[in-house]
Amino acid sequence: MTDSSVSRSPNGANTTPLGQLRYLAILSRPRFWFYLAGPVLVGVVYGAARVDELITPATVVLFAYFLVPANVYLYGVNDVFDREIDAENPKKAGRERRYRGQRIVPVAVTASALLAIALALALPASAWPWIVGFLVLGAAYSAPPLRLKTTPLLDSLSNGLYVLPAGAAFVAVSGSQPPALSILAGWLWAMAMHTFSAIPDIDPDRRAGIQTTATVFGERGSYAYCGVCWLLAAVTFGLVDLRLGAVLAVYPALAVAVAGTSIPVDRAYWWFPAINTAVGAAITVGGLWVVVHG
């Protein structure tokens, strides 16, 4: 039985306003929303010197933008230029959806980019490089001519873009740039997280002729690469604050645990949104304690 009230395009996509919004929500990967919004909270907390600096129009708007529109931008660009590759990716038949040419996607991506520019103009000029960097790397990762995701090591390196929201938030609150060591540590963490998330895609990417850090290193080599990057991230954070380094030490331990057991990586991959949220919450609460109690 079919519902004649549901309008569908020739490619089978639901074209009702509600259907398009639902598709954009799935495209934006709700499980991963806090990968961009979480760093905003960290940047706000560690940039604030007083409690009244935590919740301001700038911090609220930054959090709201990186919670949803930024994810629509990032994953929208990714899905448009990965259309052929995703035809071989089993993840797209489960928790995610395949892009099939829906016109709403480029419209939403453009709107999200323009919204970021408007947001940047409302922030201090010293925050602009963080916003612009996010837009540039977010596009360059998936879109030609650079398409960094198909260049081993550069695909991993470019995913430091997940640290950029924290930089923008820190500047918006404190008026100064964040410590370089904290950015380096976050960048190393993001590099490892990217490659770990690419391990389940090794076989589909190889069948599609795509080279990534994970396809070059293979599963075992990728575990080692992730473990080293996460270890360096923990050590670097430890140079900023030993407590931060201790919290981040959970990641190299996880890499060893997954590599040394029979746990399928495509199963372990879906644990990380919860793990990352818990670690981010611990870091944020620690920073809040300092702000509140001096």
C-alpha positions in Angstrom: 0.0 0.0 0.0 1.4 3.5 -0.8 0.5 6.8 0.7 -0.4 9.2 -2.1 0.0 12.2 0.2 3.8 11.6 0.3 5.6 13.3 -2.6 8.7 11.6 -3.9 11.2 12.7 -6.5 12.3 10.3 -9.3 15.2 9.2 -7.2 12.9 8.0 -4.5 13.6 10.9 -2.0 10.8 12.2 0.1 10.2 15.8 -1.1 7.8 17.0 1.6 9.2 19.7 3.9 9.1 17.3 6.8 10.7 14.6 4.8 13.5 16.9 3.6 14.2 18.1 7.2 14.3 14.5 8.4 16.8 13.6 5.6 19.0 16.6 6.5 18.9 15.6 10.2 20.1 12.0 9.2 22.7 13.5 6.9 24.1 15.6 9.7 25.0 12.5 11.7 23.2 13.3 15.1 25.4 10.7 16.8 28.4 12.9 16.0 26.9 16.4 16.6 29.0 16.9 19.8 32.2 16.3 17.9 31.9 19.9 16.8 29.7 21.4 19.5 31.6 19.8 22.3 34.8 21.6 21.5 32.8 24.9 21.7 32.0 24.1 25.3 35.6 23.3 26.1 36.8 26.5 24.5 34.2 28.5 26.4 35.0 27.0 29.8 38.7 27.3 29.4 38.5 30.8 28.0 36.3 32.1 30.7 37.7 33.8 33.8 34.3 34.5 35.4 31.0 32.6 35.6 29.1 35.4 33.8 31.4 34.8 30.7 30.1 31.3 30.2 26.7 32.1 28.8 26.6 35.0 26.5 25.0 35.7 23.1 28.3 34.8 21.4 28.7 31.5 23.2 25.1 30.4 22.7 25.2 31.2 19.0 28.5 29.4 18.5 27.2 26.3 20.3 24.0 26.3 18.3 25.8 26.7 15.0 28.4 24.0 15.6 25.7 21.6 17.0 23.6 21.4 13.8 24.3 23.8 10.8 28.1 23.1 10.9 27.4 19.3 10.7 25.0 19.8 7.8 27.8 21.7 6.0 30.5 19.2 6.8 28.6 16.1 6.0 26.6 17.6 3.2 29.8 18.4 1.2 31.1 14.9 2.1 27.9 13.1 0.9 27.7 15.1 -2.4 31.2 14.3 -3.5 31.1 10.7 -2.1 28.0 9.7 -3.9 29.7 7.0 -6.1 31.9 5.7 -3.2 29.0 5.4 -0.8 27.2 3.1 -3.2 29.7 0.4 -1.9 29.6 1.5 1.7 27.5 -0.8 4.0 27.2 2.0 6.6 24.9 3.9 4.3 22.4 1.1 4.4 22.1 1.3 8.2 22.5 4.3 10.5 23.2 6.7 7.6 21.6 7.4 4.2 22.9 7.6 0.7 22.9 10.9 -1.1 20.8 10.4 -4.3 20.9 13.9 -5.8 18.5 15.6 -3.5 18.5 19.3 -4.3 18.0 20.3 -0.7 21.5 19.3 0.2 23.5 21.9 -1.8 21.0 24.5 -0.7 21.5 23.6 2.9 25.3 23.4 2.6 25.3 26.9 1.1 23.0 28.3 3.7 25.2 26.8 6.5 28.3 28.3 5.0 26.7 31.8 4.8 25.5 31.4 8.3 29.1 30.7 9.4 30.3 33.9 7.7 27.6 35.9 9.4 28.6 34.4 12.7 32.3 35.2 12.1 31.4 38.9 11.4 29.7 39.1 14.7 32.8 37.8 16.6 36.1 39.6 17.2 38.4 39.6 14.1 40.8 37.4 15.9 38.2 34.6 15.8 37.8 34.8 12.0 40.7 32.5 11.1 39.1 29.7 13.2 35.7 30.0 11.4 37.3 30.4 8.0 39.6 27.5 8.6 36.7 25.3 9.5 34.9 26.2 6.2 38.0 25.8 4.1 39.1 22.5 5.6 35.5 21.2 5.7 35.2 21.7 2.0 38.7 20.7 1.0 38.4 17.4 2.8 35.7 16.2 0.4 35.5 18.5 -2.6 37.8 18.7 -5.6 40.4 19.8 -6.5 42.1 19.0 -3.2 39.8 16.3 -1.9 42.1 15.7 1.0 40.2 12.6 2.2 41.8 10.6 -0.7 45.4 11.6 0.2 46.9 9.3 2.9 48.1 11.3 6.0 46.5 14.5 4.7 43.1 13.0 5.2 44.1 12.4 8.9 45.9 15.8 9.3 43.0 17.8 7.8 40.6 16.5 10.5 42.1 18.8 13.0 39.2 20.9 11.8 37.3 19.5 14.7 39.5 21.6 17.0 38.7 24.8 15.3 35.4 25.5 17.0 37.2 25.4 20.4 39.6 28.0 19.1 36.8 30.3 18.0 34.9 29.9 21.3 38.1 30.5 23.4 38.8 33.8 21.4 35.2 34.9 21.7 35.2 34.6 25.5 38.8 35.6 26.4 39.8 37.9 23.6 43.1 36.0 23.2 44.3 33.0 21.4 44.2 29.5 23.1 47.5 27.9 24.2 49.3 26.4 21.2 50.0 23.1 23.1 46.3 22.6 23.7 45.5 23.0 20.0 48.3 20.6 19.0 47.0 18.0 21.5 43.5 18.3 20.2 44.7 18.1 16.6 46.6 14.9 17.3 43.5 13.5 19.0 41.3 14.4 16.0 43.9 12.8 13.6 43.7 9.5 15.4 39.9 9.6 15.7 39.6 10.2 12.0 41.8 7.2 11.1 40.0 5.0 13.6 36.7 5.8 12.1 38.1 5.0 8.6 39.1 1.4 9.6 35.6 0.0 9.0 35.7 1.6 5.5 39.0 -0.1 4.5 37.4 -2.7 2.3 34.7 -0.5 0.6 37.4 2.2 0.0 39.7 -0.3 -1.6 37.0 -1.6 -3.8 36.2 1.9 -4.9 39.9 2.6 -5.6 40.2 5.2 -2.8 43.4 5.6 -0.8 43.3 6.7 2.8 45.6 6.5 5.7 43.6 3.5 6.8 43.8 1.7 3.5 47.6 2.3 3.3 48.3 1.1 6.8 45.7 -1.7 6.9 43.7 -2.6 10.0 46.6 -3.5 12.3 48.8 -0.6 11.1 45.9 1.8 11.6 45.5 0.7 15.2 49.2 1.4 15.8 48.9 4.8 14.1 45.9 5.8 16.2 47.5 4.6 19.4 50.6 6.6 18.7 48.6 9.8 17.9 46.4 9.4 20.9 49.5 8.8 23.1 51.1 11.9 21.8 47.9 13.8 22.4 47.7 12.6 26.0 51.4 13.6 26.6 50.9 17.0 25.0 47.8 17.7 27.0 49.7 16.6 30.1 52.2 19.4 29.4 49.3 21.8 29.7 47.7 20.1 32.7 48.6 16.7 34.1 44.9 16.0 34.8 44.0 16.6 31.1 46.7 14.2 30.1 45.5 11.6 32.5 41.9 11.8 31.1 43.2 11.5 27.5 45.2 8.4 28.3 42.0 6.4 28.0 42.3 6.6 24.1 45.7 4.8 23.6 44.4 2.2 26.1 41.3 1.8 24.0 43.3 1.4 20.8 45.3 -1.4 22.4 42.2 -3.0 23.8 40.3 -3.1 20.5 43.4 -4.2 18.5 44.2 -7.0 21.0 40.7 -8.5 21.3 38.2 -10.0 18.9 35.9 -7.0 19.1 34.9 -6.1 15.5 36.1 -2.5 14.7 32.8 -1.7 13.1 31.1 -2.4 16.4 33.7 -0.5 18.5 33.4 2.4 16.1 29.9 3.1 17.4 31.0 3.2 21.0 33.1 6.3 20.5 30.3 9.0 20.4 29.5 8.0 23.9 33.1 7.7 25.0 34.0 11.0 23.5 31.0 12.7 25.1 32.0 11.3 28.5 35.6 12.4 28.1 34.6 15.8 26.9 32.2 16.1 29.8 34.9 15.3 32.3 37.2 17.9 30.7 34.5 20.5 30.7 33.4 19.9 34.3 37.0 20.2 35.4 37.3 23.5 33.7 34.0 24.7 35.2 35.2 23.8 38.7 38.2 26.1 38.2 35.9 29.0 36.9 33.4 28.6 39.7 35.9 28.0 42.6 38.8 30.0 41.3 
